[in-house]
């Protein structure tokens, strides 16, 4: 009877010109006789060793129930997968560098606190998640895949050939996909491919990569197929990565949180303008720094405040557990620079209750408007924060400071490229592993002579804080007019 109903529904769909949308299902949820296999690329080819170094196998567990998905390495500490893969999981084991999943090069297991689903995920829409992992070194069998650039965010990839880890498929238009699944399933957040000769994703492929054949860019994350099965010839659906580039960057760089590596402990009153900023979103907490620029204003990084519901500010502290006092403000008090995206324009203001100044709590002056074109190249500056003191460690209790030298924009661009190290960035060299990293984000970069706030801690190399790559700060002089407009503060 069930088969008859399905057949009747199919015939009705044909007669009506497919006006009745077909039902989509996550590949993970398709029924298979051998559940332990949990999925496969149907009619694809066995990958050669090192052919797909960016893929990881992801084994997820909830109360002893296990399921299998895929994922893509997008950084030394990040894997991109599908939200439906991590939903409900207590932990995830990641298998790196494997052709046979029983023989990975190595494996990491992470708890659910490291599983970050896109906030708007529901059903088949916004089916994207990130997994924070221990640091992974890259080599021939384990490497990251590049994301499309922000300039490519409107590329449909229609008619382009793409690869799903063992087989090649052609991207079809959103309208073609909607003709089969309907507009509710095949939204603008989806990229679909045709599946000739039964070549398709299937159980266990959920969360895995769809990469461009030319250029190896990650454009899709395996999300759904037809309820009629993997070999039905129906389009396969992937989450369209280009629609989430800004969120991915926010999560990556917001979680870095920043730290001073190999610096010195600050003396009481040495950095009276710094505040510790503890931010919260639905019970998830992260730590940043900020700079007092007026009685009711703190300047920090936009990526620190992104997604936060509230912020607690710790004033006058050497040990962050022992501040002189603390204020908590809601997200309505956050003012991010309007053009903020990814790593560019990474600046935000926090409006605070009135604060009286004294020896332990005081403001830092901004550069004057006349100084807006000063590059500060070769000038000595000081960074400060409570971030961890070496790669992989936690935020420290005691405030630390480090002296660094400003390098030219050209030197910074030679390392990061012009898209990351823009004219809105000021970079410093990091000799002997002295740098900013987790927990220091949003904190101050101040001139050694004259005590002027010239930078806001923004980014470091994804290879780690101690690798010697330049540290990047938002260049405050580029935003003096905006700060003046919002706060009335200028010099």
C-alpha positions as CSV (number, residue, x, y, z in Angstrom):
1,X,0.0,0.0,0.0
2,X,2.8,2.4,0.9
3,X,4.5,1.7,-2.5
4,X,1.2,2.4,-4.2
5,X,0.8,5.7,-2.5
6,X,4.3,6.8,-3.4
7,X,3.8,5.7,-7.0
8,X,0.5,7.6,-7.1
9,X,2.1,10.7,-5.7
10,X,4.8,10.5,-8.4
11,X,2.2,10.0,-11.2
12,X,0.2,13.0,-9.9
13,X,3.4,15.1,-9.9
14,X,4.1,14.2,-13.5
15,X,0.6,14.9,-14.6
16,X,0.7,18.3,-13.0
17,X,4.1,19.2,-14.4
18,X,5.8,18.7,-11.0
19,X,3.7,21.3,-9.3
20,X,3.8,19.1,-6.3
21,X,7.3,19.5,-4.8
22,X,9.3,16.4,-4.1
23,X,10.3,15.7,-0.5
24,X,14.0,16.2,0.4
25,X,15.8,14.4,3.2
26,X,19.2,14.6,4.8
27,X,21.5,11.9,3.4
28,X,22.2,10.9,7.0
29,X,18.5,10.0,7.5
30,X,18.0,7.8,4.4
31,X,17.2,4.2,5.4
32,X,19.8,1.6,4.5
33,X,20.1,-2.1,5.2
34,X,23.6,-1.8,6.6
35,X,23.3,1.1,8.9
36,X,26.9,0.9,10.1
37,X,28.1,1.9,6.7
38,X,25.9,5.0,7.0
39,X,26.7,6.4,3.6
40,X,28.6,6.5,0.5
41,X,29.2,8.4,-2.8
42,X,27.1,6.4,-5.2
43,X,28.8,5.4,-8.4
44,X,31.9,7.5,-7.6
45,X,35.5,6.5,-7.7
46,X,37.9,5.6,-4.9
47,X,40.0,8.6,-4.0
48,X,43.8,8.5,-4.4
49,X,46.0,9.1,-1.4
50,X,46.3,12.9,-0.9
51,X,43.7,13.7,-3.6
52,X,41.3,15.2,-1.0
53,X,43.5,16.3,1.9
54,X,40.9,18.7,3.2
55,X,38.2,16.1,4.0
56,X,37.7,14.7,7.4
57,X,35.4,11.9,8.6
58,X,33.2,12.9,11.5
59,X,31.9,10.3,13.8
60,X,29.2,11.8,16.2
61,X,27.8,10.3,19.3
62,X,24.7,11.0,21.5
63,X,24.2,8.7,24.5
64,X,25.9,5.8,22.7
65,X,24.1,6.3,19.4
66,X,26.6,6.9,16.6
67,X,26.3,8.4,13.1
68,X,28.8,9.3,10.4
69,X,29.3,12.5,8.4
70,X,31.9,14.4,6.5
71,X,33.6,17.7,7.0
72,X,36.1,20.1,5.4
73,X,39.2,21.5,6.9
74,X,39.1,25.3,6.5
75,X,41.8,26.3,8.9
76,X,44.3,24.8,11.4
77,X,41.6,24.7,14.1
78,X,38.4,24.7,12.1
79,X,36.2,22.1,10.2
80,X,33.1,23.1,8.3
81,X,30.2,20.6,8.2
82,X,26.4,20.4,8.2
83,X,24.3,21.6,11.1
84,X,22.1,18.5,10.9
85,X,25.2,16.4,11.5
86,X,26.1,18.0,14.8
87,X,22.5,18.6,16.0
88,X,22.0,16.6,19.2
89,X,25.6,15.3,19.4
90,X,27.5,15.1,22.7
91,X,30.9,14.8,21.0
92,X,32.6,14.4,17.6
93,X,35.6,12.3,16.6
94,X,37.4,13.7,13.5
95,X,39.4,11.4,11.2
96,X,42.2,13.2,9.3
97,X,44.2,12.1,6.3
98,X,42.2,8.8,5.7
99,X,41.4,6.9,2.5
100,X,40.1,4.0,4.6
101,X,38.4,5.6,7.6
102,X,39.7,2.8,9.8
103,X,43.2,4.0,9.1
104,X,43.4,7.8,9.6
105,X,46.7,9.6,9.9
106,X,45.4,10.8,13.3
107,X,42.2,11.5,15.1
108,X,40.8,14.3,17.4
109,X,37.8,14.1,19.6
110,X,36.0,17.3,20.7
111,X,33.0,18.0,23.0
112,X,29.8,19.6,22.0
113,X,31.0,23.0,23.3
114,X,33.1,23.1,20.1
115,X,30.2,22.4,17.8
116,X,28.8,25.7,16.5
117,X,25.6,25.6,14.4
118,X,24.5,28.6,12.3
119,X,22.1,30.5,14.5
120,X,19.2,30.4,11.9
121,X,19.4,26.7,11.2
122,X,16.1,25.0,10.9
123,X,15.1,21.8,9.0
124,X,17.0,22.0,5.6
125,X,17.7,25.8,5.7
126,X,21.0,27.3,6.9
127,X,22.3,23.8,7.3
128,X,25.8,24.7,8.3
129,X,28.0,24.2,11.3
130,X,31.6,24.8,12.4
131,X,33.7,22.5,14.6
132,X,36.5,24.0,16.6
133,X,39.4,21.5,16.8
134,X,42.9,21.2,18.3
135,X,45.6,22.8,16.2
136,X,46.4,20.7,13.1
137,X,49.7,21.0,11.1
138,X,49.2,20.7,7.3
139,X,51.1,18.4,5.0
140,X,50.5,16.3,1.9
141,X,47.7,14.2,3.4
142,X,46.1,16.9,5.6
143,X,45.5,20.4,4.3
144,X,42.8,23.0,4.2
145,X,40.6,24.0,1.3
146,X,40.2,27.6,0.5
147,X,36.8,29.4,0.8
148,X,35.6,31.6,-2.1
149,X,36.6,35.2,-1.7
150,X,34.1,37.8,-0.5
151,X,34.1,39.2,-4.0
152,X,32.6,35.8,-5.2
153,X,29.7,35.9,-2.8
154,X,27.2,36.4,-5.7
155,X,28.6,33.7,-8.0
156,X,25.9,31.2,-8.7
157,X,28.4,28.7,-10.2
158,X,25.6,27.6,-12.5
159,X,26.9,25.1,-15.2
160,X,30.3,24.9,-13.5
161,X,31.8,21.5,-12.9
162,X,32.3,20.6,-9.2
163,X,33.7,17.6,-7.3
164,X,32.1,15.8,-4.3
165,X,35.2,13.8,-3.1
166,X,35.2,11.1,-5.8
167,X,32.8,12.2,-8.5
168,X,32.2,15.1,-10.8
169,X,28.9,16.8,-11.1
170,X,27.5,19.9,-12.8
171,X,25.9,22.8,-10.8
172,X,22.3,23.5,-11.9
173,X,20.3,26.7,-11.4
174,X,18.3,27.4,-8.3
175,X,15.2,27.5,-10.4
176,X,15.9,24.0,-11.8
177,X,16.3,22.7,-8.2
178,X,13.1,24.5,-7.1
179,X,11.2,22.9,-10.0
180,X,11.9,19.6,-8.3
181,X,11.9,20.4,-4.5
182,X,9.9,23.6,-4.4
183,X,11.0,27.0,-3.1
184,X,10.7,26.2,0.6
185,X,13.4,23.5,0.3
186,X,15.6,24.8,-2.5
187,X,16.1,28.4,-1.2
188,X,18.7,30.9,-2.3
189,X,20.9,29.4,0.5
190,X,21.2,26.1,-1.5
191,X,23.4,25.1,-4.4
192,X,22.2,22.0,-6.3
193,X,23.9,19.6,-8.8
194,X,22.5,17.1,-11.3
195,X,23.1,13.4,-10.6
196,X,23.4,11.6,-13.9
197,X,23.9,7.8,-13.9
198,X,23.1,7.7,-10.2
199,X,26.2,9.7,-9.2
200,X,25.1,11.3,-6.0
201,X,25.7,11.9,-2.3
202,X,24.2,9.3,0.1
203,X,24.2,8.3,3.7
204,X,27.4,9.3,5.5
205,X,28.2,12.0,3.0
206,X,26.3,14.7,4.9
207,X,28.5,17.6,5.8
208,X,31.1,16.7,3.2
209,X,32.6,19.1,0.6
210,X,31.5,20.3,-2.8
211,X,34.5,21.9,-4.4
212,X,35.1,23.7,-7.7
213,X,36.9,21.5,-10.2
214,X,39.1,24.4,-11.1
215,X,40.7,26.3,-8.3
216,X,39.6,24.0,-5.5
217,X,37.3,26.4,-3.7
218,X,34.7,25.0,-1.2
219,X,31.3,26.1,-2.5
220,X,28.9,23.6,-0.9
221,X,28.3,21.4,2.2
222,X,26.3,18.2,1.6
223,X,22.8,18.8,2.9
224,X,20.0,16.8,1.3
225,X,18.8,14.5,-1.5
226,X,15.5,13.0,-2.6
227,X,13.5,10.9,-0.3
228,X,13.3,8.4,-3.2
229,X,16.9,7.5,-2.7
230,X,20.5,8.4,-3.7
231,X,20.2,6.9,-7.2
232,X,16.9,8.3,-8.2
233,X,18.5,10.9,-10.5
234,X,17.0,13.8,-8.4
235,X,19.2,16.8,-7.8
236,X,21.5,16.7,-4.7
237,X,21.4,19.8,-2.4
238,X,24.3,21.5,-0.7
239,X,24.4,24.5,1.6
240,X,25.7,27.4,-0.4
241,X,28.9,28.4,1.3
242,X,29.1,31.9,-0.3
243,X,26.0,32.9,1.6
244,X,27.8,32.4,4.9
245,X,31.3,33.8,4.4
246,X,30.8,36.6,6.8
247,X,29.5,34.4,9.5
248,X,32.4,31.9,9.0
249,X,34.9,34.7,9.4
250,X,33.1,36.1,12.5
251,X,33.2,32.7,14.2
252,X,36.8,32.0,13.2
253,X,38.2,35.3,14.3
254,X,35.8,35.9,17.2
255,X,36.8,32.7,18.7
256,X,40.5,33.5,18.4
257,X,39.8,35.9,21.3
258,X,43.5,36.9,21.4
259,X,46.3,36.7,23.8
260,X,49.7,38.2,24.7
261,X,52.3,35.5,24.1
262,X,55.7,35.9,25.7
263,X,54.9,39.3,27.2
264,X,55.5,40.6,30.8
265,X,53.1,41.0,33.7
266,X,51.7,44.5,33.9
267,X,52.3,46.6,37.0
268,X,49.3,48.1,38.9
269,X,48.2,51.3,37.2
270,X,50.5,50.7,34.2
271,X,47.5,50.2,31.8
272,X,44.6,52.1,33.4
273,X,42.8,52.4,30.1
274,X,42.3,48.7,29.5
275,X,39.1,46.8,30.3
276,X,38.4,43.1,30.2
277,X,35.3,42.4,28.3
278,X,33.4,39.2,28.9
279,X,30.7,38.6,26.3
280,X,27.7,36.2,26.4
281,X,25.4,34.6,23.8
282,X,22.8,32.1,25.1
283,X,25.2,31.0,27.8
284,X,28.3,30.8,25.6
285,X,31.0,33.1,26.9
286,X,34.1,34.6,25.3
287,X,36.8,37.0,26.5
288,X,38.1,40.2,24.8
289,X,39.8,43.4,25.7
290,X,38.8,47.0,25.2
291,X,40.1,50.6,25.7
292,X,38.5,53.4,27.7
293,X,38.3,56.5,25.5
294,X,35.8,58.5,27.5
295,X,33.7,58.5,30.7
296,X,31.0,56.5,29.0
297,X,32.8,54.9,26.0
298,X,34.9,51.8,25.4
299,X,36.5,51.0,22.0
300,X,36.9,47.3,21.0
301,X,36.8,45.0,18.0
302,X,33.6,44.4,16.0
303,X,34.2,40.7,15.9
304,X,34.2,40.6,19.7
305,X,30.7,42.0,20.0
306,X,29.2,40.1,17.0
307,X,26.5,37.8,18.1
308,X,26.7,38.8,21.8
309,X,23.6,39.5,23.9
310,X,25.5,41.4,26.6
311,X,29.0,42.4,27.8
312,X,30.5,42.6,31.3
313,X,33.3,45.1,31.6
314,X,36.1,44.7,34.2
315,X,37.8,48.0,35.1
316,X,41.0,48.6,37.0
317,X,42.1,45.0,37.1
318,X,45.5,43.3,37.0
319,X,44.0,40.0,38.0
320,X,40.7,39.8,36.0
321,X,39.1,38.1,39.0
322,X,39.7,41.2,41.1
323,X,38.5,44.3,39.2
324,X,38.1,47.6,40.9
325,X,34.5,47.5,39.7
326,X,32.4,46.0,36.9
327,X,29.5,47.1,34.6
328,X,27.2,44.9,32.5
329,X,25.6,46.3,29.4
330,X,23.1,44.8,26.8
331,X,23.8,44.5,23.1
332,X,21.8,47.7,22.5
333,X,24.9,49.5,23.7
334,X,27.1,48.0,21.0
335,X,27.8,50.2,18.0
336,X,29.7,48.3,15.3
337,X,31.3,50.2,12.4
338,X,28.7,50.1,9.6
339,X,31.1,48.7,7.0
340,X,32.4,45.9,9.2
341,X,32.8,42.6,7.4
342,X,35.2,39.7,8.1
343,X,38.5,41.3,9.1
344,X,37.9,44.7,7.5
345,X,36.6,47.7,9.6
346,X,36.9,45.5,12.7
347,X,35.9,48.2,15.2
348,X,33.1,48.7,17.7
349,X,32.1,51.1,20.4
350,X,30.4,50.1,23.7
351,X,28.4,52.7,25.5
352,X,28.8,52.3,29.3
353,X,27.5,53.8,32.5
354,X,29.5,56.9,33.6
355,X,33.0,56.0,35.0
356,X,35.1,58.4,37.2
357,X,38.8,58.4,36.5
358,X,41.6,57.8,39.0
359,X,45.0,56.1,39.1
360,X,43.7,52.6,38.2
361,X,41.0,53.6,35.8
362,X,41.6,56.3,33.1
363,X,41.1,57.0,29.5
364,X,43.6,56.7,26.6
365,X,43.7,59.5,24.2
366,X,43.1,59.0,20.5
367,X,45.5,60.5,17.9
368,X,44.5,64.0,16.8
369,X,42.6,64.5,13.5
370,X,45.8,66.2,12.2
371,X,47.6,62.8,12.8
372,X,45.2,60.8,10.6
373,X,47.8,60.1,7.9
374,X,50.6,59.0,10.2
375,X,51.6,55.4,9.3
376,X,53.5,54.9,12.6
377,X,55.9,52.7,10.6
378,X,59.0,51.6,12.6
379,X,57.4,53.2,15.8
380,X,57.5,51.2,19.0
381,X,54.1,50.4,20.5
382,X,52.7,48.4,23.4
383,X,49.9,45.8,23.3
384,X,48.2,44.4,26.5
385,X,45.7,41.8,27.5
386,X,44.7,38.7,29.5
387,X,45.0,36.3,26.6
388,X,46.8,33.0,26.9
389,X,50.6,33.1,27.0
390,X,51.3,30.3,24.4
391,X,49.4,28.5,21.7
392,X,46.8,26.1,23.0
393,X,46.7,27.5,26.5
394,X,43.8,29.3,28.2
395,X,43.2,32.9,29.1
396,X,45.5,34.0,32.0
397,X,44.4,35.7,35.1
398,X,47.1,38.4,35.2
399,X,47.3,41.3,32.7
400,X,50.3,41.2,30.5
401,X,52.0,43.7,28.2
402,X,54.4,43.4,25.3
403,X,56.4,45.9,23.2
404,X,56.3,45.5,19.5
405,X,57.4,47.5,16.4
406,X,55.1,48.7,13.6
407,X,55.8,47.4,10.1
408,X,54.7,48.8,6.8
409,X,51.4,47.9,5.2
410,X,53.3,46.4,2.3
411,X,55.2,44.0,4.5
412,X,51.9,42.9,6.1
413,X,50.3,42.4,2.7
414,X,53.3,40.3,1.6
415,X,52.3,37.8,4.3
416,X,48.4,38.0,4.4
417,X,47.6,39.5,1.0
418,X,45.8,42.8,0.2
419,X,42.3,41.5,1.0
420,X,43.2,40.9,4.7
421,X,45.9,43.5,5.3
422,X,44.1,46.5,3.9
423,X,44.9,50.2,4.4
424,X,42.6,50.0,7.4
425,X,45.1,47.7,9.2
426,X,48.2,48.5,11.2
427,X,50.6,45.5,11.7
428,X,53.4,44.7,14.0
429,X,56.3,42.2,13.8
430,X,56.3,39.4,16.3
431,X,59.9,38.4,17.1
432,X,60.6,35.6,19.5
433,X,56.9,34.6,19.5
434,X,55.9,37.9,21.2
435,X,52.4,38.5,19.8
436,X,48.7,38.9,20.5
437,X,46.2,36.1,20.2
438,X,43.2,34.5,22.0
439,X,41.7,36.7,24.7
440,X,43.5,39.9,23.5
441,X,41.1,40.7,20.7
442,X,39.7,44.2,20.9
443,X,42.5,45.3,23.2
444,X,44.7,48.3,22.8
445,X,47.8,49.1,20.7
446,X,49.4,52.2,22.1
447,X,52.4,54.3,21.1
448,X,55.3,54.1,23.6
449,X,55.9,57.8,23.2
450,X,52.9,60.0,23.9
451,X,50.4,57.2,24.8
452,X,48.0,57.4,21.9
453,X,45.7,54.6,20.9
454,X,46.6,53.6,17.4
455,X,45.3,50.1,17.0
456,X,42.7,47.6,18.2
457,X,43.7,43.9,18.3
458,X,42.1,42.2,15.3
459,X,43.9,39.1,13.9
460,X,47.0,36.9,13.7
461,X,48.1,34.0,11.5
462,X,45.9,30.9,11.5
463,X,49.1,28.9,11.9
464,X,49.3,30.2,15.5
465,X,50.3,33.1,17.6
466,X,53.9,32.1,18.0
467,X,54.8,31.3,14.4
468,X,56.3,34.8,13.7
469,X,53.6,36.0,11.4
470,X,52.6,39.7,11.7
471,X,49.8,40.6,14.2
472,X,47.1,42.8,12.7
473,X,45.2,45.7,14.4
474,X,42.4,47.9,13.2
475,X,44.1,51.3,12.4
476,X,42.3,53.8,14.7
477,X,43.3,56.9,12.6
478,X,41.1,55.7,9.8
479,X,38.0,55.9,12.0
480,X,38.6,59.2,13.9
481,X,35.7,61.0,12.2
482,X,33.3,58.1,12.8
483,X,34.3,58.0,16.5
484,X,33.8,61.7,16.7
485,X,30.3,61.4,15.2
486,X,29.2,58.7,17.5
487,X,30.8,59.9,20.8
488,X,31.8,63.5,20.4
489,X,35.4,62.6,21.3
490,X,38.2,64.0,19.2
491,X,41.6,65.7,19.6
